[in-house]
Each structure stands twice: as C-alpha cells, then as structure tokens.
Amino acid sequence: MKRSLVLCSCLLLGGATAAELPDLNTVAPDLTVPPLTSGAPAPGRRVLHFLPAFQGTPIHHVLYLPADWKPGARFPVIVEYAGNGGYSNKFGDVSTGLPEGSKLGYGISGGTNFIWLCLPYVDAREKKIATQWWGDVDATLAYCKQAVRIVCNQYGGDPSAVVLCGFSRGAIACGYLGLHDDEIAQLWRAFIPYSHYDGVLTWKYPASDAASALARLQRLRGRPTFVCQEGSVEATKKYIAASGVQAPFTFQAVPFRNHNDGWTLRDSPARQALRAWLQDALRTPPAAGAVSKKTVVCFGDSITHLGYPQLIAEQLGVTVINAGVGGNTTRAGLARMAQDVLALHPDAVTILFGTNDSVLDRPRSYKVAPQQYEANLTEMVTRCRQAGAQVVLATLPPIVPEPYFHRHPQANYDAEGGLDKVLADYQAIAQRVGKAQGVPVVDLHSTLAQAWPQHTRDGVHPDAEMSRQIAAQFAAALAQALALPPPNR
C-alpha cells in the first residue's frame, strides 16, 4: 500500500445527495448476522461475553469466532463500536447503541477468516452500557484494552492485525477512543470509520473540536484508514487534506441513502473495495513506530529481582517489568499480585517461585507446604488469565547442597527424603499446574542442573551467564505465546 497523504477511491455517485440514493432494502442481503447466543465461544457462533470484573452486570461485549476458527491458529481481529442509541429516521434506520446491534464487522469479513469483537461504552457510575456517546472514557478504554488482550491471548487473535471500525458514533470512536492516547493508539493496524469522522463536526462532549481531534489524528503514525459514508465523503476528505497528517487514506462513498451499517451485508462495489483494501492493509507491513511493544511482567523472588528480566527485554524487544522481590514465597506473591502485576495490564506474565516456598528451617514445616504451593500457583495463573495475560510458568531452579546447608539445617531435609526429593516435589507441582491450566512450563530445574553448580556462589542465586540462560528459555516460550519473532540471542 502506498504511503501517501490521500489515496482516493471516491465514488461521488454522480453528485447525488444521500437522500437521492437507493434505499438499502432495494438490494437483498447476501449475509445474515448470526443470532446472539450465550455459552462458550465456538466457530460460527456470536456470543454474549463478559470481562471477569463485569460478571453479574449488564456491561458486556459480543464475540464472534469465524466459521473456520481452529485452536492454535491466529486470526486478524475486527473490533467494532456501535452508533448512538435511540436513533431512528424516516428510512427505517435504527441504532440501539449496544454491541449486539453492530453489523459492520460481519459484513466486512463474511463470517470467516476474522475474529469479530463488538465492544461497549462503559458507564462506570451507573454500571451499565452507555448508549449515548462515551460513558466513562477511562473505563471504556480500559475495557477495550482488556477485551482485545483476552481475545488475542485466549482465542487466537493476532495482536499485530487488530483493525478498529465503527458506525456513526463508532466511526468517531475510531479517533476519539482509538487514538485517545499513545497506549491505546498502538493497538491498531488499520481503521474503518463509517459515516462520520473525528474532528469534522463539533459535538456536545469535551474535546470534540478540530484542534483536539488533530492532536489525536497525529497518533495515526502512517497507518491506513478506509473512510466511508453514505452519499459523499468530501467533507472528511477536505478535513484530512487540511490536517497535514501523512498517512494512507482511502475514501469510499456508500451507494445507499441509509444511515445504517447493514450496507456491508449486501454485495456492492463499495463492499468489494473495502474487502480488497483490508486484505492489502494487512499484507502491508505496519509503519515504523505504529506497532505496540508487548508488556511482560516477570513475577518472582530474588532470582527474578537480581537477574534475567532485562535480558528478556533485549532478546525480544518487548517492555519487561521486573516484579521480583527477594525472599518472596507464593503466599507473599499473591498478597502483592494485584498491585505489582495485574494493575500493569501485561500481555504476558512469567511466574517463578518455589525456592523460598520449599525452605525447611524447622522440622516438617515448609514455608509454604507443597499442597498450598500448588493452590497458590493455580490462583496466580487463574488471575493472570482472567486479566487477559498469557502465562509462562517455570519450575524452581536447582540448588547446590553444600553452600545451601550452611544456612539451612540439612537434618530437616533429610527427614523429608533429602533435598533432591523436596525440590523434585516442587518441580512436579509446577509441571502439574501448567498441564492442568494449559500454560507452558519452562523446566529450569532439569535443564540447568548440570551447569548450575559452576554458576552460583551461594547455591541458589545465578550468576550473569546463568541468568542469560534463564532469560533465553523464558524468551523462547514468550515468543511463541505472544506470536513474536524468535528471540535475539
């Protein structure tokens, strides 16, 4: 796709106004949006879906997995926002303002090859969906980021191919919400606003003026936009040209008089052009600086705190946050998890605990007994996945007995069958939790056992070389989990 100010595929339809164009109902639809159902997402089903924090409230989104969806495969994602609710006109067009009323994404995809996610505007105070304008903007943005993360991490969405679209209010949302700040702006590969554009008109909400919209538009950073509207796109075309923003824009008039996103359910040259544009947009590498860096939190004890997280950042080119705290057990980790991990909204979390849990400084009294260690690891994984983060577990690394027993009474371990048996029990627990939860496990205990004694002074903490090996193993697992290129070694 050429990187130019304006790519014009503009059909002015003979100069006709929208009201002079044919009605939508004069063309029979060749697509029907699947009925809304409850239950688990599945291929070809459009389901009512909730974020964990909104279970039991009316705030929901709608998720459609394509008919050709398969576990383990990656699919581009179309994220859609609806128009304002309470709208109707003389042509019979109606908008409810709810996610389930959206149609664009299904018409664009034809029900295959794309995951389709329809999002709400969140009224945080009333705990309901805002059917007029934005609700609580911060809450709406937070919902969006978490829902997209969950779809990519749990249902095979391709995080490098997420497209934002919307009708009417939702078209303005492509800029007002989608480019609201640098963090959310980096989610998107391309944009499809239908019928309105952020900044062309001034509305009765804060920062709807052209100057504020221009500040948002500058976050586009070279990514493509398909601007479409009933009748004519001339007003938006002039606004974009005057903005000075350099990015590929395609302009397409829609050949119906209706203010209705159901036009994509009917065959037309406009829909054909939109589909061809989208395929081209996804084939074209994203503009430099447009793609978000993934965020990884490394959660653990002093082994994490002292060593490998920054090496993962260097190997993968991601943002890594070191959430290791010396002396921590899984019990202590759970106590700080909300603030130190979940509040950061990571794309992935590595979990490495066990060295302190397995300490036996008193006879038959582990700091965290094996059964509780298993429960704590399970809870950590569950919380991360509910927040939409991928998880990579690790077994505790080896321990060298001679220096270790200068600090801990050997007799207590001998009474439990010896240090090797204690460590093997905790290693097996991490493996068991990983298998039960369906998350990858990096087996540091086995893979590093031979080299460990030459790379630790106190029997527990790794030197720089061993930290590089830990980072390499985590990086390989993270690259696969996050669909990233192989790590740089």
FENZI-V289663 format. One record per residue. N is the residue number from 1. RES is the residue in one letter. PHI is phi in degrees with one decimal (NA if undefined). Layout:
# FENZI-V289663
n | res | phi
N | RES | PHI
N | RES | PHI
This chain:
# FENZI-V289663
n | res | phi
1 | M | NA
2 | K | -67.8
3 | R | -96.9
4 | S | -132.7
5 | L | -60.0
6 | V | -138.0
7 | L | -104.6
8 | C | -107.5
9 | S | -116.8
10 | C | -93.0
11 | L | -99.0
12 | L | -85.6
13 | L | 55.6
14 | G | 66.7
15 | G | 79.2
16 | A | -69.0
17 | T | -76.6
18 | A | -57.9
19 | A | -66.3
20 | E | -86.5
21 | L | -81.4
22 | P | -64.1
23 | D | -80.3
24 | L | -55.3
25 | N | -74.4
26 | T | -80.7
27 | V | -119.5
28 | A | -70.4
29 | P | -68.1
30 | D | -104.4
31 | L | -134.0
32 | T | -127.6
33 | V | -62.3
34 | P | -58.3
35 | P | -64.3
36 | L | -80.4
37 | T | -128.7
38 | S | -105.0
39 | G | 98.7
40 | A | -75.7
41 | P | -59.8
42 | A | -156.4
43 | P | -54.8
44 | G | 78.4
45 | R | -107.3
46 | R | -106.4
47 | V | -121.1
48 | L | -73.8
49 | H | -135.3
50 | F | -130.3
51 | L | -71.8
52 | P | -53.2
53 | A | -70.3
54 | F | -112.5
55 | Q | -58.1
56 | G | 84.9
57 | T | -115.7
58 | P | -77.0
59 | I | -81.6
60 | H | -148.0
61 | H | -129.2
62 | V | -122.3
63 | L | -121.8
64 | Y | -123.3
65 | L | -95.3
66 | P | -62.2
67 | A | -59.8
68 | D | -97.9
69 | W | -64.9
70 | K | -138.7
71 | P | -59.1
72 | G | 90.1
73 | A | -86.1
74 | R | -108.8
75 | F | -130.5
76 | P | -63.1
77 | V | -122.0
78 | I | -102.7
79 | V | -101.8
80 | E | -129.3
81 | Y | -115.3
82 | A | -86.6
83 | G | -75.4
84 | N | -64.9
85 | G | -79.8
86 | G | 75.2
87 | Y | -97.8
88 | S | -153.2
89 | N | -143.2
90 | K | -68.6
91 | F | -89.0
92 | G | 87.9
93 | D | -77.6
94 | V | -135.9
95 | S | -131.0
96 | T | -89.2
97 | G | 80.7
98 | L | -103.0
99 | P | -57.6
100 | E | -70.3
101 | G | -84.9
102 | S | -75.2
103 | K | -134.0
104 | L | -53.0
105 | G | -60.4
106 | Y | -69.7
107 | G | -65.9
108 | I | -64.4
109 | S | -87.7
110 | G | 71.8
111 | G | 88.4
112 | T | -131.8
113 | N | 72.2
114 | F | -130.1
115 | I | -79.2
116 | W | -121.5
117 | L | -125.1
118 | C | -106.0
119 | L | -107.7
120 | P | -94.1
121 | Y | -96.3
122 | V | -97.8
123 | D | -92.4
124 | A | -68.7
125 | R | -69.8
126 | E | -88.3
127 | K | 53.5
128 | K | -151.4
129 | I | -78.6
130 | A | -80.2
131 | T | -91.8
132 | Q | -122.6
133 | W | 55.2
134 | W | -102.1
135 | G | 65.0
136 | D | -86.3
137 | V | -58.0
138 | D | -62.0
139 | A | -67.6
140 | T | -64.7
141 | L | -66.4
142 | A | -62.0
143 | Y | -60.8
144 | C | -57.9
145 | K | -61.6
146 | Q | -71.3
147 | A | -64.1
148 | V | -62.9
149 | R | -61.3
150 | I | -64.0
151 | V | -61.8
152 | C | -71.9
153 | N | -82.5
154 | Q | -107.1
155 | Y | -124.5
156 | G | 83.5
157 | G | -65.5
158 | D | -87.3
159 | P | -65.9
160 | S | -91.9
161 | A | -138.8
162 | V | -104.1
163 | V | -111.4
164 | L | -102.9
165 | C | -137.1
166 | G | -174.1
167 | F | -111.5
168 | S | 59.6
169 | R | -52.2
170 | G | -65.6
171 | A | -66.3
172 | I | -65.0
173 | A | -60.5
174 | C | -56.3
175 | G | -98.0
176 | Y | -63.1
177 | L | -97.8
178 | G | -64.5
179 | L | -117.6
180 | H | -62.9
181 | D | -149.7
182 | D | -63.7
183 | E | -65.7
184 | I | -73.8
185 | A | -60.2
186 | Q | -79.2
187 | L | -70.2
188 | W | -101.5
189 | R | -90.8
190 | A | -161.1
191 | F | -136.6
192 | I | -133.8
193 | P | -87.6
194 | Y | -114.4
195 | S | 69.8
196 | H | 115.3
197 | Y | -154.3
198 | D | -58.2
199 | G | 102.8
200 | V | -69.6
201 | L | -122.2
202 | T | -101.8
203 | W | -118.9
204 | K | -91.4
205 | Y | -147.9
206 | P | -61.9
207 | A | 61.6
208 | S | -90.9
209 | D | -70.6
210 | A | -64.0
211 | A | -65.2
212 | S | -65.8
213 | A | -64.2
214 | L | -64.1
215 | A | -60.8
216 | R | -70.2
217 | L | -60.9
218 | Q | -66.6
219 | R | -80.0
220 | L | -62.6
221 | R | 50.6
222 | G | 81.7
223 | R | -85.3
224 | P | -79.0
225 | T | -134.2
226 | F | -108.6
227 | V | -92.0
228 | C | -136.2
229 | Q | -161.0
230 | E | -64.0
231 | G | 86.0
232 | S | -147.5
233 | V | -111.1
234 | E | -61.3
235 | A | -63.1
236 | T | -69.8
237 | K | -59.7
238 | K | -67.0
239 | Y | -61.6
240 | I | -65.1
241 | A | -61.3
242 | A | -75.2
243 | S | -71.3
244 | G | 78.9
245 | V | -75.2
246 | Q | -94.9
247 | A | -166.6
248 | P | -79.1
249 | F | -109.6
250 | T | -113.7
251 | F | -114.6
252 | Q | -141.9
253 | A | -77.0
254 | V | -100.2
255 | P | -84.9
256 | F | -135.4
257 | R | -80.1
258 | N | -79.1
259 | H | -95.7
260 | N | -159.0
261 | D | -75.8
262 | G | -70.9
263 | W | -62.4
264 | T | -74.0
265 | L | -86.2
266 | R | -124.7
267 | D | -70.2
268 | S | -162.3
269 | P | -58.3
270 | A | -64.8
271 | R | -67.1
272 | Q | -61.0
273 | A | -64.1
274 | L | -64.0
275 | R | -63.8
276 | A | -64.6
277 | W | -60.8
278 | L | -64.8
279 | Q | -61.3
280 | D | -65.4
281 | A | -62.4
282 | L | -78.5
283 | R | -78.0
284 | T | -80.6
285 | P | -56.1
286 | P | -63.8
287 | A | -63.6
288 | A | -58.1
289 | G | 84.5
290 | A | -89.5
291 | V | -94.5
292 | S | -70.4
293 | K | -78.1
294 | K | -70.8
295 | T | -111.4
296 | V | -120.3
297 | V | -105.7
298 | C | -96.4
299 | F | -109.1
300 | G | 179.0
301 | D | -108.2
302 | S | -67.2
303 | I | -62.2
304 | T | -72.8
305 | H | -59.2
306 | L | -88.1
307 | G | -137.1
308 | Y | -84.4
309 | P | -55.5
310 | Q | -64.9
311 | L | -68.3
312 | I | -62.9
313 | A | -57.6
314 | E | -68.1
315 | Q | -76.3
316 | L | -107.5
317 | G | 69.0
318 | V | -112.2
319 | T | -84.2
320 | V | -119.7
321 | I | -110.0
322 | N | -85.6
323 | A | -111.5
324 | G | -91.4
325 | V | -131.6
326 | G | -58.0
327 | G | 81.7
328 | N | -70.8
329 | T | -102.6
330 | T | -62.6
331 | R | -63.8
332 | A | -66.1
333 | G | -62.2
334 | L | -60.2
335 | A | -65.1
336 | R | -110.1
337 | M | -65.3
338 | A | -59.9
339 | Q | -80.6
340 | D | -85.5
341 | V | -124.4
342 | L | -66.9
343 | A | -65.5
344 | L | -87.2
345 | H | 51.5
346 | P | -73.6
347 | D | -78.7
348 | A | -150.6
349 | V | -132.3
350 | T | -96.3
351 | I | -124.6
352 | L | -134.8
353 | F | -134.2
354 | G | 138.5
355 | T | -60.8
356 | N | -83.2
357 | D | -59.1
358 | S | -85.7
359 | V | -65.6
360 | L | -122.6
361 | D | -82.7
362 | R | -127.8
363 | P | -55.8
364 | R | 52.9
365 | S | -139.6
366 | Y | -67.4
367 | K | -58.7
368 | V | -136.1
369 | A | -62.7
370 | P | -51.8
371 | Q | -62.6
372 | Q | -72.7
373 | Y | -57.9
374 | E | -63.2
375 | A | -64.0
376 | N | -67.7
377 | L | -60.7
378 | T | -60.1
379 | E | -65.1
380 | M | -61.5
381 | V | -61.7
382 | T | -60.6
383 | R | -63.6
384 | C | -62.9
385 | R | -69.5
386 | Q | -62.3
387 | A | -82.3
388 | G | 89.6
389 | A | -94.4
390 | Q | -70.9
391 | V | -129.2
392 | V | -123.2
393 | L | -87.3
394 | A | -140.7
395 | T | -77.2
396 | L | -63.0
397 | P | -67.9
398 | P | -64.8
399 | I | -131.1
400 | V | -88.4
401 | P | -61.0
402 | E | -59.0
403 | P | -70.6
404 | Y | -63.8
405 | F | -78.0
406 | H | -71.5
407 | R | -112.1
408 | H | -131.4
409 | P | -69.3
410 | Q | -61.3
411 | A | -58.2
412 | N | -64.5
413 | Y | -77.1
414 | D | -60.4
415 | A | -67.2
416 | E | -100.6
417 | G | 102.6
418 | G | 103.6
419 | L | -59.9
420 | D | -59.6
421 | K | -67.8
422 | V | -59.4
423 | L | -65.8
424 | A | -63.1
425 | D | -63.0
426 | Y | -70.6
427 | Q | -60.3
428 | A | -63.6
429 | I | -64.1
430 | A | -60.6
431 | Q | -63.2
432 | R | -66.8
433 | V | -63.5
434 | G | -58.4
435 | K | -65.4
436 | A | -66.0
437 | Q | -93.6
438 | G | 71.2
439 | V | -120.8
440 | P | -69.0
441 | V | -124.6
442 | V | -88.6
443 | D | -88.3
444 | L | -63.5
445 | H | -60.3
446 | S | -82.5
447 | T | -72.0
448 | L | -104.7
449 | A | -58.6
450 | Q | -69.9
451 | A | -87.6
452 | W | -54.3
453 | P | -57.8
454 | Q | -85.3
455 | H | -131.1
456 | T | -148.5
457 | R | -89.7
458 | D | -109.9
459 | G | 88.2
460 | V | -122.1
461 | H | -92.5
462 | P | -78.6
463 | D | -84.5
464 | A | -61.8
465 | E | -64.9
466 | M | -69.1
467 | S | -61.6
468 | R | -63.1
469 | Q | -69.3
470 | I | -62.1
471 | A | -59.8
472 | A | -62.5
473 | Q | -69.7
474 | F | -64.4
475 | A | -61.2
476 | A | -62.8
477 | A | -68.4
478 | L | -66.9
479 | A | -57.9
480 | Q | -70.5
481 | A | -65.9
482 | L | -101.9
483 | A | 55.5
484 | L | -101.1
485 | P | -60.8
486 | P | -56.2
487 | P | -65.7
488 | N | -81.5
489 | R | -100.9
